[in-house]
Amino acid sequence: MSQDTGISTATLTDDERGERLAALQALIELMRPSVQSDGGDLVLLKADVESGVVEVQLQGACTSCAISSSTLEGGVERILKGRLDWVTEVIGGVDDADSSTSVQIGVGGWVPRADL
């Protein structure tokens, strides 16, 4: 008796894998300027295009930012899952090794206008 887990056992062709990876990289590149404008960066660490698990990392000012987890969950994960139907999970974190630089970069990222 076999159990239906809902997971497809079909494997992708090399072309399909390449297309998925290219679409993922293009989408990451589309999101990066927004993160970079605040002194951070978004890096693709790993992608399993068969299972749909993607691992990303926030770097730079993002490592000291209080809303970096919101950026990962509410922004990056939502966009990747929304635009790439094969993405099932987004694993994210921050680059802790970059914290001394990020504190310097991240300070004063938002400055209110004096004329308001």
C-alpha positions in Angstrom: 0.0 0.0 0.0 1.6 3.3 -1.0 0.9 6.6 0.6 0.4 9.8 -1.4 2.6 12.4 0.1 1.8 15.1 -2.5 5.5 15.3 -3.4 6.3 14.8 -7.1 9.0 12.1 -7.7 9.6 13.3 -11.3 13.0 14.7 -11.8 13.8 17.8 -13.8 15.8 17.9 -17.0 19.0 19.8 -17.1 17.3 22.5 -19.1 14.5 22.8 -16.5 17.0 23.0 -13.7 18.9 25.7 -15.6 15.8 27.7 -16.3 14.7 27.6 -12.6 18.2 28.7 -11.4 18.4 31.5 -14.0 14.9 32.8 -13.0 15.9 32.7 -9.3 19.2 34.5 -9.9 17.4 37.1 -12.0 14.9 37.7 -9.2 17.6 38.0 -6.6 19.4 40.5 -8.8 16.2 42.5 -9.1 15.8 42.7 -5.3 19.4 43.5 -4.5 19.4 47.2 -5.3 16.6 47.8 -2.8 18.7 46.1 0.0 21.9 47.8 -1.2 20.3 51.2 -1.0 20.2 50.8 2.8 23.9 49.7 3.0 23.2 46.0 2.9 23.2 43.2 0.4 21.3 40.0 -0.5 23.2 36.9 -1.5 22.0 33.6 -2.8 23.9 30.9 -0.9 22.2 27.7 -2.1 19.3 26.6 -4.2 17.8 23.1 -4.6 15.7 23.6 -7.7 14.3 20.1 -7.3 12.9 20.4 -3.8 12.4 24.2 -4.0 14.5 25.1 -1.0 16.4 28.3 -1.3 19.0 29.7 1.1 19.8 33.4 1.2 21.8 35.7 3.4 21.6 39.4 4.3 25.0 41.2 4.6 26.4 44.6 5.4 24.1 47.0 7.3 21.4 44.3 7.4 23.4 42.4 10.1 22.7 45.1 12.6 19.2 46.0 11.4 16.3 45.4 13.7 14.0 44.5 10.9 16.3 42.1 9.0 14.1 39.1 9.8 11.0 41.0 8.5 13.0 41.8 5.3 13.7 38.1 4.9 10.2 36.9 5.7 8.0 39.7 4.5 10.0 40.7 1.5 12.4 38.1 0.2 10.5 35.0 1.0 7.1 36.5 -0.1 8.6 37.6 -3.4 10.4 34.4 -4.2 7.4 32.2 -3.4 5.0 34.5 -5.1 6.9 34.7 -8.4 8.5 31.3 -8.6 5.9 28.7 -8.0 8.5 25.9 -7.4 10.0 27.6 -4.4 8.7 25.8 -1.3 11.0 27.1 1.5 13.3 30.1 1.9 16.0 29.8 4.6 17.6 33.1 5.5 20.0 34.6 7.9 22.5 37.4 8.3 26.2 37.4 8.0 27.4 37.7 11.6 31.0 38.0 10.5 30.2 41.3 8.9 28.8 43.0 12.0 31.6 45.6 12.7 31.3 47.0 9.2 27.5 46.8 9.3 27.3 48.9 12.4 29.3 51.7 10.8 27.3 51.5 7.5 23.9 51.1 9.2 24.1 54.1 11.5 22.1 57.0 10.2 20.6 55.0 7.4 17.4 57.1 7.7 17.6 60.8 8.4 14.5 62.9 8.6 14.3 65.9 6.4 14.8 69.2 8.3 12.2 71.1 6.3 9.3 68.9 7.4 
